Amino acid sequence: MVRYEAPPVPRRSGAGSSAKRGGGRSAGTGGRRAGVKGRKTGRTPGWARWCLLFGALLLVLSGGSLVGAKAFLASATGSVTQQNLLGAANAERQHVTIKGAKNILLVGLDTRPGQDPSKLTRSDSIILLHVSASHDQAYLISLPRDSYVTIPKYNNGAVPYPGGTNKINAAFAYGSRGLTGASALSHGFELLSLTIKKLTGITPDAGAIIDFQGFKKVVDVLGKVCMYVDEDTTSIHIGHDRTGAFAAPYKINPDGTLNHKISGVTPNIYKKGNHCFTPTEALDFVRQRDLLANKDFDYGRQRHQQQFVKAVLKSVLDNGFDSPTKLPSLLSAVGKTMTVDSGGIPLEDWAFAMRNLDPAKMATIKVNNGHFNSRSVPGIGSVEILDATSMRLLNDARDDRVDAFVQANPGWVATS
């Protein structure tokens, strides 16, 4: 197979700098407003909405004037790293058009500061954003990271992967194995995209990597983010000892799973109810899954991440777009949370085409109807099996029939 090569200069859009895609590519891949504070003016241009959607999973605003759109778009995308992530999963980008239904792959990474670059990086959240052909309805479909799938054979030029069955989040790890930096991101994303393509028949039209560490920087600019916490959430990462000093409350295994409680350390607990998160608390909250009361594993964390992102963007809307002094830093922080592959379509075209999407109408769909359909696999452990209805949902995303699926399965749509 001849591999699609990225345009020669992957760029940080508007930054005036360029860097080649790290590590090269091998040929062996197989099978609201700006204005005076306190004064309400017109709604923010739709251009900004798409940029924030691409990096943050949700649209901030609906409708709006296009006055000054080009300048605003340049500001909103100036810190967005653009890079070929899809590779062979979407090699025909020279023939692409903005028309028609679109499926966008959004991948969340939860790398820790100072993490050993030799350690495997697994995708922490995997979301398909399906946009209907009319470009006025969108659906977020979260794929559980423990989904048991077939990962195709792949050669990243450093450590080949022979192919096999595993949890879907292992695809990013095997694709990036032996690589660092931009090259690791590209190859990890590509193998994950190829895995999803094999599973669903969906060729992603575009993609983005979101680093939840970046959301901490957004909250740094905002100062705090307030939201309703729907259940008591205990941190396994942050706590304090008897002297009040910071201490980790649990021993964590190398794979990120819970080992045991550390004596004498009291963990942070985010109680059910209204809560205003500091930047550190915010990042900690979206990581938690192990001690959620309803034992729904990744579904609880996915729900909290989605609720949190909505709260962040609401705060951006309420506190950022009314502040001319805060807005540049806010846009920069949002932009730095992501690495984007626009699939060969300029971000300006994406922004204009998606200007009529309304966040109030965006639906989040629960694969397996939010239940952990588990099976134990020797050598891998507990995995999740996608049921027949979930596979029908994914096929409907491929064929732009998600609206019909939702009408037939209304209980699968998350209420938050």
C-alpha positions in Angstrom: 0.0 0.0 0.0 1.3 3.5 -0.9 1.0 5.7 2.1 -0.4 9.2 1.8 2.3 11.7 2.8 1.4 14.9 4.6 1.8 18.2 2.9 5.4 19.1 3.3 4.9 21.7 6.0 2.6 20.7 8.9 2.1 24.0 10.6 1.0 25.9 13.7 -1.6 27.9 11.9 -0.8 31.6 12.0 2.2 31.2 14.2 4.7 31.8 11.4 6.7 28.7 12.2 6.8 25.2 10.7 8.0 21.8 11.7 8.0 18.6 9.7 6.0 15.7 10.8 8.3 14.0 13.2 9.9 10.7 12.4 8.7 10.4 8.8 6.2 7.9 7.5 6.9 4.3 6.6 5.3 2.6 3.6 4.4 -0.5 5.6 1.0 0.0 7.0 -1.3 -2.9 6.7 -4.5 -4.2 7.1 -20.3 36.1 23.2 -19.6 38.5 22.4 -16.8 41.1 22.4 -17.8 44.5 23.8 -17.9 46.6 26.9 -18.1 44.6 30.0 -21.7 44.4 31.3 -23.1 45.4 27.9 -24.9 42.8 25.8 -24.1 43.0 22.0 -24.7 40.7 19.1 -23.8 37.0 19.2 -20.3 35.9 18.4 -19.6 34.9 14.8 -20.2 31.3 13.9 -16.5 31.0 12.8 -15.5 31.0 16.5 -18.0 28.3 17.3 -16.5 25.8 14.9 -12.9 26.4 16.1 -14.0 25.8 19.7 -16.0 22.8 18.7 -13.1 21.2 17.0 -10.9 21.4 20.0 -13.4 21.1 22.8 -16.0 18.7 21.4 -19.0 21.1 21.6 -20.2 24.3 19.9 -20.3 27.4 22.1 -22.8 29.5 20.3 -25.5 29.4 17.6 -26.0 31.7 14.6 -24.5 35.1 14.4 -23.1 37.8 12.2 -20.1 37.2 10.0 -18.8 40.7 10.5 -15.1 40.5 11.2 -15.2 36.8 10.9 -11.8 36.4 9.1 -10.0 38.4 11.8 -11.7 36.5 14.5 -11.0 33.1 12.9 -7.3 34.0 12.6 -7.2 34.8 16.3 -9.2 31.7 17.2 -7.0 29.3 15.2 -3.6 31.0 15.7 -2.5 28.6 18.3 -3.9 25.4 16.8 -1.3 22.9 15.8 -2.3 21.3 12.4 -0.8 18.0 11.6 -1.6 14.9 9.4 -3.1 12.5 11.9 -5.3 10.3 9.8 -2.7 9.1 7.3 -3.8 6.0 5.4 -7.2 6.1 7.1 -8.1 9.2 5.0 -5.6 9.2 2.0 -8.0 10.8 -0.5 -8.0 14.2 1.0 -7.1 15.9 -2.3 -10.7 15.0 -3.5 -12.5 16.1 -0.4 -15.4 18.5 -0.2 -17.1 20.2 2.8 -20.5 19.1 1.4 -22.4 16.1 2.9 -22.4 14.3 6.2 -19.1 14.3 8.2 -17.6 12.1 10.8 -14.8 13.6 12.9 -12.7 11.5 15.3 -11.8 13.2 18.6 -9.3 11.6 20.8 -8.5 12.7 24.4 -5.1 12.0 25.9 -4.4 12.1 29.6 -0.7 12.3 29.7 0.9 13.4 33.0 3.5 16.1 33.3 7.0 14.5 33.2 5.6 11.2 31.9 8.3 8.9 30.6 8.2 9.2 26.8 9.2 5.6 26.5 5.9 4.5 28.2 2.9 3.6 26.0 0.3 6.4 25.6 -3.2 5.0 25.4 -6.2 7.1 24.3 -8.2 8.1 27.3 -11.4 9.0 25.5 -12.5 8.3 21.9 -15.5 10.2 20.4 -17.0 10.2 17.0 -18.6 13.5 16.2 -21.2 12.9 13.5 -22.6 15.9 11.6 -25.6 15.3 9.3 -25.5 16.2 5.6 -27.6 19.3 6.4 -24.9 20.5 8.7 -27.5 21.6 11.3 -27.5 18.5 13.6 -24.6 16.8 15.4 -24.2 13.8 17.6 -21.4 12.8 20.0 -20.8 9.0 20.1 -18.3 8.0 22.8 -16.5 4.7 22.2 -15.6 3.0 25.5 -11.8 2.6 25.7 -12.1 -1.0 26.8 -14.1 -2.0 23.6 -12.8 -5.3 22.3 -11.8 -4.8 18.7 -9.5 -6.1 15.9 -6.5 -3.8 15.5 -5.0 -4.1 12.0 -1.4 -4.9 11.2 0.7 -1.7 11.2 4.3 -0.6 10.8 5.2 2.8 12.2 8.8 2.6 11.1 10.1 1.9 14.6 8.2 -1.0 16.2 5.9 -2.9 13.9 2.6 -4.3 15.2 1.5 -7.7 13.8 -2.2 -7.1 14.3 -4.6 -8.8 16.7 -7.5 -8.3 19.1 -7.3 -6.0 22.1 -8.9 -3.0 23.8 -9.5 -0.1 21.4 -7.3 2.2 23.4 -4.3 -0.1 22.8 -4.4 1.0 19.1 -3.0 4.4 19.9 -0.4 2.8 22.1 0.8 0.3 19.4 0.7 2.9 16.7 3.0 5.3 18.7 5.2 2.6 20.2 8.9 3.5 19.9 8.2 7.1 18.8 8.0 10.5 20.6 6.6 13.9 19.9 4.6 14.7 16.8 5.5 11.4 15.2 4.0 9.4 18.1 0.8 11.4 17.9 0.5 10.9 14.2 1.1 7.2 14.1 -0.9 6.5 17.2 -3.9 8.4 15.8 -3.6 6.8 12.4 -3.7 3.2 13.8 -6.7 4.1 16.0 -8.4 5.6 12.9 -7.6 2.5 10.9 -9.0 0.4 13.7 -12.3 2.4 13.8 -12.5 2.2 10.0 -12.2 -1.6 10.2 -14.8 -1.8 13.0 -17.4 0.6 11.5 -16.5 1.2 7.9 -16.2 4.9 8.8 -13.4 6.9 7.1 -12.9 9.9 9.4 -13.2 13.2 7.5 -11.1 15.0 10.1 -9.6 14.5 13.5 -8.3 16.1 16.6 -6.3 15.2 19.7 -7.4 16.9 22.9 -5.0 17.0 25.8 -7.0 17.3 29.1 -3.9 19.0 30.6 -4.7 21.8 28.2 -8.1 22.3 29.8 -6.3 23.2 33.1 -4.8 26.1 31.2 -8.2 27.2 30.0 -9.5 27.2 33.6 -6.3 29.1 34.7 -7.4 31.9 32.4 -11.1 31.7 33.6 -10.0 31.4 37.2 -12.6 28.8 38.0 -15.3 26.7 36.4 -18.6 26.0 38.1 -20.9 23.1 37.4 -23.3 20.6 39.0 -21.6 17.4 40.1 -24.1 14.6 39.7 -22.6 12.1 42.2 -20.0 12.1 44.9 -16.6 11.7 43.2 -13.6 10.6 45.1 -10.1 11.4 43.8 -7.5 8.6 43.6 -4.8 11.2 42.7 -5.1 14.2 45.1 -5.5 14.2 48.9 -3.8 15.4 52.0 -2.1 13.8 55.0 -2.6 14.4 58.7 -0.5 17.6 58.5 -2.6 19.0 55.6 0.2 18.5 53.1 -0.5 17.2 49.6 -0.3 13.5 49.3 -1.5 10.8 46.9 -4.4 8.9 48.5 -4.0 5.7 46.5 -1.3 3.6 45.0 -1.8 3.5 41.2 -0.6 0.6 39.0 1.6 1.4 35.9 -1.4 0.9 33.6 -3.4 3.6 35.6 -5.7 1.2 37.4 -6.3 1.4 41.2 -4.0 -0.7 43.5 -4.8 0.2 47.1 -5.6 3.0 49.6 -2.6 4.7 51.3 -3.1 4.8 55.0 -3.3 8.2 56.7 -4.2 10.1 53.5 -7.6 11.7 53.0 -8.6 12.0 49.3 -10.3 15.0 47.7 -14.1 14.3 47.4 -16.2 16.4 45.1 -19.6 16.2 46.7 -22.9 15.9 44.7 -24.2 19.4 44.1 -23.0 22.7 42.7 -19.2 23.0 42.8 -16.7 25.6 41.5 -13.5 23.9 40.4 -10.0 25.4 40.7 -7.7 24.5 37.7 -6.1 21.6 39.6 -9.4 20.2 40.8 -10.9 20.5 37.3 -8.2 18.3 35.8 -8.4 15.9 38.7 -12.2 15.6 38.4 -12.3 14.6 34.7 -9.8 11.8 35.4 -11.9 9.9 37.9 -13.6 6.7 37.2 -12.5 4.0 39.7 -14.6 5.0 42.7 -17.8 6.3 41.1 -20.8 5.2 43.1 -22.7 3.6 40.3 -19.8 1.5 39.1 -20.3 2.3 35.5 -16.6 2.4 34.7 -15.8 4.6 31.7 -19.4 5.7 31.2 -19.3 7.8 34.4 -16.0 9.5 33.4 -17.2 10.1 29.9 -20.4 11.7 31.3 -18.3 13.9 33.6 -15.9 14.9 30.9 -18.8 15.9 28.6 -20.5 17.9 31.5 -17.2 19.6 32.3 -16.5 20.6 28.8 -19.9 22.1 28.5 -19.3 24.0 31.8 -16.0 25.3 30.5 -17.5 26.5 27.3 -20.4 28.1 29.1 -17.9 29.9 31.3 -16.0 31.0 28.2 -19.3 32.3 26.8 -20.3 34.1 30.0 -16.9 35.3 31.2 -14.5 35.3 28.3 -16.2 36.8 25.2 -17.4 39.8 27.3 -13.8 40.5 28.3 -11.6 42.1 25.6 -8.6 41.7 27.8 -9.2 38.0 28.6 -10.3 36.9 25.2 -6.9 36.6 23.5 -5.4 34.5 26.3 -8.6 32.4 26.4 -8.5 31.6 22.7 -4.8 30.8 22.9 -5.4 28.4 25.8 -8.3 26.7 24.0 -6.2 26.4 20.8 -3.3 24.8 22.7 -5.5 22.0 24.0 -5.6 20.4 20.5 -3.8 19.1 17.5 -6.0 19.1 14.4 -6.1 17.2 11.1 -8.7 19.1 9.0 -8.8 16.3 6.5 -7.6 18.6 3.6 -10.5 21.1 4.2 -9.3 24.6 5.4 -10.5 25.4 8.9 -12.2 28.5 7.4 -14.4 26.2 5.3 -15.3 24.0 8.3 -16.2 27.1 10.2 -18.5 28.5 7.6 -20.2 25.2 6.8 -21.0 24.4 10.4 -22.2 27.9 11.3 -25.8 26.8 11.8 -25.1 24.0 14.3 -26.9 24.7 17.6 -25.3 23.4 20.8 -28.7 23.0 22.4 -29.5 20.4 19.8 -26.3 18.4 20.0 -27.0 15.0 21.4 -24.6 12.6 23.2 -25.4 8.9 22.6 -24.4 6.2 25.0 -22.9 3.1 23.3 -24.3 -0.1 24.9 -26.9 2.2 26.4 -24.4 3.2 29.1 -24.0 -0.3 30.5 -20.7 -2.2 30.8 -21.1 -5.3 28.7 -18.0 -7.1 30.0 -16.1 -10.2 29.2 -12.8 -11.5 30.5 -10.1 -12.2 27.9 -6.9 -14.1 28.9 -3.9 -11.9 28.8 -6.0 -8.7 28.4 -8.4 -8.8 31.3 -11.9 -7.3 31.4 -13.0 -5.9 28.1 -16.3 -4.4 26.8 -18.2 -6.1 24.0 -20.2 -3.7 21.7 -23.7 -5.2 21.3 -25.6 -5.4 18.1 -27.5 -2.2 18.7 -24.3 -0.3 19.2 -22.9 -1.6 16.0 -26.1 -0.5 14.2 -25.5 2.9 15.7 -22.0 3.1 14.3 -23.2 1.8 10.9 -25.9 4.5 11.0 -23.2 7.1 11.6 -21.4 5.8 8.5 -24.6 6.1 6.4 -25.9 9.3 8.0 -29.0 7.7 9.6 -28.3 8.6 13.2 -31.4 10.7 13.4 -33.5 7.6 12.7 -31.5 5.6 15.3 -32.2 8.2 17.9 -35.9 8.2 17.1 -36.0 4.4 17.5 -33.8 4.4 20.6 -34.5 7.6 22.6 -33.2 6.1 25.8 -29.7 5.9 24.4 -29.4 9.7 24.3 -27.7 11.1 27.5 -29.8 13.6 29.4 -26.9 15.8 30.5 
